[in-house]
Amino acid sequence: MIRKLLFACLLATPALAETPVDQLAKPPADATVWSISSSNGAAHHGSISLWTDKDGTHWSRFSFNLRGFVSEIDEQNRFASDGTLTSLVVRGKTPQGDAAETYEVKDGTYSFTSPVDHGTGKVVPGLDYVSFGGTPDSFIFILNDMLKSPDKSVNLLPSGRGSIAPLTTLEVSNGTEKKTLTAYAVTGFGLSPFPVWFDGDKFFGTAGVIAFLPPAWEKVGADLSKAQDDALAKLAPALVASIAKPAGTVAFKNVELYDSAARKFLRGQTVVVADGRIAAVGAHAKIPAKAEVIDGTGKTLIPGLWDNHQHYGDDSTGPLLLASGITSVRDPGNQQDELLARKKRIDDGQLLGQRIVPSLLIDGPGPYTAQVAEVVHNQDEALAAVHKAKDKGYFGIKLYGSLDPAWVKPMADLAHQLGLHVHGHIPHGMRPLEAVHAGYDEITHINWVMMQAMPDDVVKNSNGMGRFEGTGKYAKDVDLHSPAMTAYLDELASRHIAVDPTLVTFEDLYVPDRGTYPPADAPYADTLPSQFARGFLSGSMAPTPELSRETMRASFAKLTDLVAELNRRHMSIVAGTDGVGFELVRELELYVEAGMSPEDALATATSTPAKLFKVWDKTGSLEKGKLAELALIDGDPSTHMGDLRQVELVMRDGKMMKASDLRAPLGISGAPKR
């Protein structure tokens, strides 16, 4: 839920004129403070202060800077004598505009207005309002209400039900003081339990990629994160046993088959799977007498999909992605210990999940440092980080925006000597062609490909909001067929540079109006837990006098055209989401809208990544002898790419799983819309 609060801080959109930052509440000296940090306290992103005034009003002040995405918010909450919330007022700004939000109880009736929705109704006992944005103060009182409730749960506004249950305990020390903390698992706000930590009956904080912890306790974040992950991991084997059934011998009869090796669809095919591998493929393939036969009439069998930009989350990530037919991911940066431990559990069959091809994210110090990065302060440390990537079993290194550009070439040279793949954002002050000349094998995100044509001041300050604001403002005017851009794109092609466009993230950022679901999320909205779905209602940047919605949309259209230019040059494009994962289908739809054939678009999530990440001998196509990593689709993506959302069955690691069984434990009520 705290992660939801962070998410909301980046998603809230304008309503009325926002309150200027200098008019927000100022914390008194005796306020209770939490620090917001990452990298085990090494990177500081802001703070939260809570206090109560002489009238009993709860105040809180939230100040947050995540790589240039700045939120400055205050919140005031008033409570009745029985502890129920009677008034909530949020003021301030986020990267997406005004954070203004209100909730009020009067004469037995509640009313609320958030940046994305509003409503009224009758007040009933055990009903708590969930702030869309705001500060953690309005979440802490919900936690307390759940703990006080006889069944440890409350009804939520606008909808849903939240519950809390003990998870684990841990003794921690900050060097001068010891505490025994208790973790609780909170459900009803997302797709998986969210751990929160208490010191006795008082909220202590949260741990993870972003940690909310008291000052002087930031460094225990890694211990808390490991403890909560270990506790949640104990739940996974039972889920594996209940959902993932050994496949045995299975024949998919009369399916339409996507042949990713040839990039074509074949009708009337039979595919036989035995012992976790493809045993036979063809129109006349013989079906063994012992085989379970699945009629594929009107359905399509595809190789398991890749999400090539998936910052792998908690244990719910695996089932969620599998339900979308995704059997492999490239993780371009994550909490190192947690990711590698989770990868091992998947590989050992203890957790439902994907093949994970990981990159070690490496960045320099500064206000825009990536929150899960291996932070290096000089060239020697940078080279040591490359060695660490090799020693830890990473496939590649991902370089980020705060790195000194002078370190890129020696890092890339060493990485290549060690057999590592080099990709990433472009360090501030560099243009992408300079990064390619220094040794990049792949450029991450289409805006960094477009950075070649951006003005000098955007390139100089590209590590922060500039990479979004600059691209949003200027991309629309770039002539992709100018001599300079033609030469640049031709050189990328001649050097066989791969690109991970994540177009869908820029559609979400530039295109939707406030209060509407982005096209990537809309098909799923009615099936998701309501509080989770609510977070998608506002993902776009707020228009400003200098950057209108129309300009952003025009720039997004040009980014789409740029992907078409890459495809025209037969460059390796690998589809990724940088999101929850189910946005992958929209990414492929955007490629088709850009002019790709469905066959070429689907290759970006099957054969192309399998080849790029050197597992083509095992996966990426449905060919005899390869691993049976596949998905059965109720529909025909050769004519309607959106049919890929209609996954019925998925196979991986010798096991067959129903998509409906994978969704149910996550609180997802059914299949998405077509």
Secondary structure, DSSP 4 states (H G I P E B T S, - for coil): -HHHHHHHHHH----SPPPPGGGS----TT-EEEEEEETTTTEEEEEEEEEE-TTS-EEEEEEEEETTEEEEEEEEEEE-TTS-EEEEEEEEEETTEE--EEEEEETTEEEEE-SS-EEEEE--TTEEE--SSS-THHHHHHHHHHHHSTTSEEEEESS-EEEEEEEEEEEEE-SS-EEEEEEEEEESSSSS-EEEEEETTEEEEB-SSSEEE-TT-GGGHHHHHHHHHHHHHTTHHHHHHHH-EE--EEEEEEEEEEETTTTEEEEEEEEEEETTEEEEEETTPPPPTTPEEEE-TT-EEEEPEEESS----STTHHHHHHHTTEEEEEE-S--HHHHHHHHHHHHTTSS---EEEEEEEEE-SSTT--TT-EE-SSHHHHHHHHHHHHHTT-SEEEE-TTS-GGGHHHHHHHHHHTT-EEEEPPPTT--HHHHHHHT-SEEESHHHHHGGGS-HHHHHT-TTTHHHHHHHHHGGG--TTSHHHHHHHHHHHHTT-EEE--HHHHHHHHSPPTTS--TTTGGGGGGS-HHHHHGGG--SPPPBTTB-HHHHHHHHHHHHHHHHHHHHTT--B----SSSSTTHHHHHHHHHHTT--HHHHHHTTTHHHHHHTT-TTTSSS--TTSB--EEEESS-TTT-GGGGG-EEEEEETTEEEEHHHHHGGGT--SPPP-
